[in-house]
Amino acid sequence: MKLHELKPKQAKKDRIRKGQGNGGKGTFAGRGCKGQNCRAGGGVRKGFEGGQTPLIQRMPKKRGFRNPNRVETFAVNIEVIEHFYKDGEKVNLETLLAHKIIGKNNGKVKILGEGALTKKLEIGAELLISKTAKAAIEKAGGKVAE
């Protein structure tokens, strides 16, 4: 076998050039006979229903506005803090995350006054706190950083 004797396994087929006269697949070129879809650039947009009101326009629209920049505030009750923390511990975002009380994506955390507190705890300044929760923490002997 020599280099000039090599041949491909199958002969390459010629590309069919539609619409190039009456030669092979000429005249209508598989587009039908006349009308909007036979023309170059013809056809209708996505969702077009022949002039009938399209489905997307017939569906009810949801009212209101959702602010994409809104920061959700995660609420934590003092009964949850009572359950997870020991006496004298510091409560801040890092420890709340370590105890898996809050998730990674929580922007703000507010401590609410639901439940009873018996432990002396230090509350970090980065946490928001309600009046009832502040009163309950100070009554138990804890501190709230300002």
Short mmCIF file of the C-alpha atoms (twelve columns), coordinates in Angstrom:
data_MODEL
# 
_entry.id   MODEL 
# 
loop_
_atom_site.group_PDB 
_atom_site.id 
_atom_site.type_symbol 
_atom_site.label_atom_id 
_atom_site.label_alt_id 
_atom_site.label_comp_id 
_atom_site.label_asym_id 
_atom_site.label_seq_id 
_atom_site.Cartn_x 
_atom_site.Cartn_y 
_atom_site.Cartn_z 
_atom_site.pdbx_PDB_model_num 
ATOM 1   C CA . MET A 1   0.000   0.000  0.000   1 
ATOM 2   C CA . LYS A 2   1.287   3.402  -0.982  1 
ATOM 3   C CA . LEU A 3   0.284   6.866  0.098   1 
ATOM 4   C CA . HIS A 4   -1.424  7.636  -3.212  1 
ATOM 5   C CA . GLU A 5   -3.525  4.452  -2.961  1 
ATOM 6   C CA . LEU A 6   -5.282  5.544  0.272   1 
ATOM 7   C CA . LYS A 7   -8.994  6.355  -0.065  1 
ATOM 8   C CA . PRO A 8   -11.696 7.273  2.466   1 
ATOM 9   C CA . LYS A 9   -14.067 4.474  3.525   1 
ATOM 10  C CA . GLN A 10  -17.117 6.233  2.058   1 
ATOM 11  C CA . ALA A 11  -17.341 8.813  -0.666  1 
ATOM 12  C CA . LYS A 12  -18.323 12.221 0.703   1 
ATOM 13  C CA . LYS A 13  -21.868 13.212 -0.294  1 
ATOM 14  C CA . ASP A 14  -22.393 16.596 -1.899  1 
ATOM 15  C CA . ARG A 15  -24.420 19.080 0.149   1 
ATOM 16  C CA . ILE A 16  -27.941 19.562 -1.207  1 
ATOM 17  C CA . ARG A 17  -28.345 23.210 -2.214  1 
ATOM 18  C CA . LYS A 18  -32.082 23.818 -2.075  1 
ATOM 19  C CA . GLY A 19  -33.831 26.578 -3.957  1 
ATOM 20  C CA . GLN A 20  -31.175 26.876 -6.682  1 
ATOM 21  C CA . GLY A 21  -33.411 26.439 -9.717  1 
ATOM 22  C CA . ASN A 22  -35.203 23.391 -11.111 1 
ATOM 23  C CA . GLY A 23  -32.095 21.187 -10.988 1 
ATOM 24  C CA . GLY A 24  -32.454 18.927 -7.949  1 
ATOM 25  C CA . LYS A 25  -34.568 20.184 -5.099  1 
ATOM 26  C CA . GLY A 26  -35.396 23.493 -6.753  1 
ATOM 27  C CA . THR A 27  -38.606 25.525 -7.112  1 
ATOM 28  C CA . PHE A 28  -40.341 25.427 -3.697  1 
ATOM 29  C CA . ALA A 29  -37.385 23.810 -1.912  1 
ATOM 30  C CA . GLY A 30  -39.538 22.024 0.682   1 
ATOM 31  C CA . ARG A 31  -41.220 25.251 1.852   1 
ATOM 32  C CA . GLY A 32  -44.613 24.672 0.244   1 
ATOM 33  C CA . CYS A 33  -46.336 26.829 -2.349  1 
ATOM 34  C CA . LYS A 34  -46.602 30.564 -1.598  1 
ATOM 35  C CA . GLY A 35  -47.507 32.203 1.687   1 
ATOM 36  C CA . GLN A 36  -45.747 33.800 4.649   1 
ATOM 37  C CA . ASN A 37  -43.531 30.823 5.461   1 
ATOM 38  C CA . CYS A 38  -42.211 30.324 1.929   1 
ATOM 39  C CA . ARG A 39  -40.609 33.781 1.828   1 
ATOM 40  C CA . ALA A 40  -37.082 34.620 2.950   1 
ATOM 41  C CA . GLY A 41  -37.299 35.989 6.482   1 
ATOM 42  C CA . GLY A 42  -40.930 34.898 6.669   1 
ATOM 43  C CA . GLY A 43  -42.657 33.123 9.514   1 
ATOM 44  C CA . VAL A 44  -44.150 34.179 12.828  1 
ATOM 45  C CA . ARG A 45  -42.610 34.892 16.234  1 
ATOM 46  C CA . LYS A 46  -42.612 32.478 19.144  1 
ATOM 47  C CA . GLY A 47  -45.983 32.258 20.873  1 
ATOM 48  C CA . PHE A 48  -47.923 33.725 17.922  1 
ATOM 49  C CA . GLU A 49  -51.384 32.187 17.577  1 
ATOM 50  C CA . GLY A 50  -52.545 33.532 14.232  1 
ATOM 51  C CA . GLY A 51  -53.940 36.778 15.618  1 
ATOM 52  C CA . GLN A 52  -55.800 35.150 18.530  1 
ATOM 53  C CA . THR A 53  -54.780 36.628 21.907  1 
ATOM 54  C CA . PRO A 54  -51.730 34.562 22.901  1 
ATOM 55  C CA . LEU A 55  -51.784 32.337 25.986  1 
ATOM 56  C CA . ILE A 56  -49.131 34.419 27.761  1 
ATOM 57  C CA . GLN A 57  -51.410 37.488 27.492  1 
ATOM 58  C CA . ARG A 58  -54.499 35.566 28.623  1 
ATOM 59  C CA . MET A 59  -52.833 34.382 31.854  1 
ATOM 60  C CA . PRO A 60  -53.448 36.447 35.025  1 
ATOM 61  C CA . LYS A 61  -50.572 38.668 36.057  1 
ATOM 62  C CA . LYS A 62  -49.138 38.618 39.569  1 
ATOM 63  C CA . ARG A 63  -49.544 41.964 41.296  1 
ATOM 64  C CA . GLY A 64  -47.044 43.750 43.472  1 
ATOM 65  C CA . PHE A 65  -43.327 44.389 43.552  1 
ATOM 66  C CA . ARG A 66  -40.412 42.335 44.911  1 
ATOM 67  C CA . ASN A 67  -37.392 44.393 45.876  1 
ATOM 68  C CA . PRO A 68  -34.278 42.540 44.638  1 
ATOM 69  C CA . ASN A 69  -32.111 44.350 47.212  1 
ATOM 70  C CA . ARG A 70  -34.233 43.443 50.245  1 
ATOM 71  C CA . VAL A 71  -32.325 42.029 53.220  1 
ATOM 72  C CA . GLU A 72  -34.287 39.396 55.141  1 
ATOM 73  C CA . THR A 73  -34.173 39.598 58.937  1 
ATOM 74  C CA . PHE A 74  -33.996 36.214 60.662  1 
ATOM 75  C CA . ALA A 75  -35.830 36.030 63.996  1 
ATOM 76  C CA . VAL A 76  -34.397 34.005 66.918  1 
ATOM 77  C CA . ASN A 77  -36.330 33.652 70.185  1 
ATOM 78  C CA . ILE A 78  -34.571 33.621 73.573  1 
ATOM 79  C CA . GLU A 79  -35.967 30.134 74.266  1 
ATOM 80  C CA . VAL A 80  -33.800 28.864 71.355  1 
ATOM 81  C CA . ILE A 81  -30.759 30.683 72.765  1 
ATOM 82  C CA . GLU A 82  -31.528 29.177 76.206  1 
ATOM 83  C CA . HIS A 83  -31.480 25.694 74.670  1 
ATOM 84  C CA . PHE A 84  -28.201 26.037 72.697  1 
ATOM 85  C CA . TYR A 85  -25.981 28.225 74.916  1 
ATOM 86  C CA . LYS A 86  -24.286 27.600 78.270  1 
ATOM 87  C CA . ASP A 87  -24.047 30.093 81.150  1 
ATOM 88  C CA . GLY A 88  -21.601 32.963 80.457  1 
ATOM 89  C CA . GLU A 89  -21.276 32.377 76.684  1 
ATOM 90  C CA . LYS A 90  -21.217 35.145 74.074  1 
ATOM 91  C CA . VAL A 91  -24.037 35.311 71.514  1 
ATOM 92  C CA . ASN A 92  -23.034 36.778 68.126  1 
ATOM 93  C CA . LEU A 93  -23.353 35.922 64.421  1 
ATOM 94  C CA . GLU A 94  -20.383 33.507 64.456  1 
ATOM 95  C CA . THR A 95  -21.665 31.490 67.435  1 
ATOM 96  C CA . LEU A 96  -25.226 31.422 66.044  1 
ATOM 97  C CA . LEU A 97  -23.792 30.046 62.790  1 
ATOM 98  C CA . ALA A 98  -21.641 27.517 64.679  1 
ATOM 99  C CA . HIS A 99  -24.706 26.251 66.596  1 
ATOM 100 C CA . LYS A 100 -26.585 26.087 63.232  1 
ATOM 101 C CA . ILE A 101 -29.358 28.342 64.507  1 
ATOM 102 C CA . ILE A 102 -28.984 30.569 61.435  1 
ATOM 103 C CA . GLY A 103 -27.785 29.853 57.889  1 
ATOM 104 C CA . LYS A 104 -24.917 31.397 55.948  1 
ATOM 105 C CA . ASN A 105 -27.186 33.678 53.923  1 
ATOM 106 C CA . ASN A 106 -28.836 35.555 56.802  1 
ATOM 107 C CA . GLY A 107 -28.116 39.264 56.539  1 
ATOM 108 C CA . LYS A 108 -29.636 40.444 59.810  1 
ATOM 109 C CA . VAL A 109 -30.591 38.568 62.977  1 
ATOM 110 C CA . LYS A 110 -33.064 39.872 65.557  1 
ATOM 111 C CA . ILE A 111 -33.502 38.349 68.999  1 
ATOM 112 C CA . LEU A 112 -37.122 38.227 70.144  1 
ATOM 113 C CA . GLY A 113 -38.462 37.802 73.673  1 
ATOM 114 C CA . GLU A 114 -40.478 34.567 73.321  1 
ATOM 115 C CA . GLY A 115 -39.743 32.105 76.153  1 
ATOM 116 C CA . ALA A 116 -37.792 32.287 79.405  1 
ATOM 117 C CA . LEU A 117 -34.062 32.836 79.965  1 
ATOM 118 C CA . THR A 118 -32.131 31.675 83.057  1 
ATOM 119 C CA . LYS A 119 -28.506 31.958 81.865  1 
ATOM 120 C CA . LYS A 120 -26.183 34.971 81.957  1 
ATOM 121 C CA . LEU A 121 -25.305 35.685 78.325  1 
ATOM 122 C CA . GLU A 122 -23.425 38.432 76.485  1 
ATOM 123 C CA . ILE A 123 -25.205 39.634 73.347  1 
ATOM 124 C CA . GLY A 124 -23.071 41.053 70.508  1 
ATOM 125 C CA . ALA A 125 -23.609 44.548 69.080  1 
ATOM 126 C CA . GLU A 126 -24.220 43.269 65.506  1 
ATOM 127 C CA . LEU A 127 -27.510 41.617 66.560  1 
ATOM 128 C CA . LEU A 128 -30.813 43.467 66.591  1 
ATOM 129 C CA . ILE A 129 -32.782 42.970 69.808  1 
ATOM 130 C CA . SER A 130 -36.383 43.608 70.877  1 
ATOM 131 C CA . LYS A 131 -37.326 45.451 74.077  1 
ATOM 132 C CA . THR A 132 -38.815 42.325 75.711  1 
ATOM 133 C CA . ALA A 133 -35.730 40.244 74.869  1 
ATOM 134 C CA . LYS A 134 -33.414 42.948 76.243  1 
ATOM 135 C CA . ALA A 135 -35.428 43.097 79.470  1 
ATOM 136 C CA . ALA A 136 -35.351 39.270 79.829  1 
ATOM 137 C CA . ILE A 137 -31.554 39.107 79.241  1 
ATOM 138 C CA . GLU A 138 -30.833 41.878 81.745  1 
ATOM 139 C CA . LYS A 139 -33.216 40.268 84.290  1 
ATOM 140 C CA . ALA A 140 -31.230 36.998 83.994  1 
ATOM 141 C CA . GLY A 141 -27.986 38.940 84.637  1 
ATOM 142 C CA . GLY A 142 -26.672 39.118 81.073  1 
ATOM 143 C CA . LYS A 143 -25.304 42.081 79.095  1 
ATOM 144 C CA . VAL A 144 -26.425 43.599 75.797  1 
ATOM 145 C CA . ALA A 145 -23.680 45.400 73.862  1 
ATOM 146 C CA . GLU A 146 -24.729 48.721 72.345  1 
# 
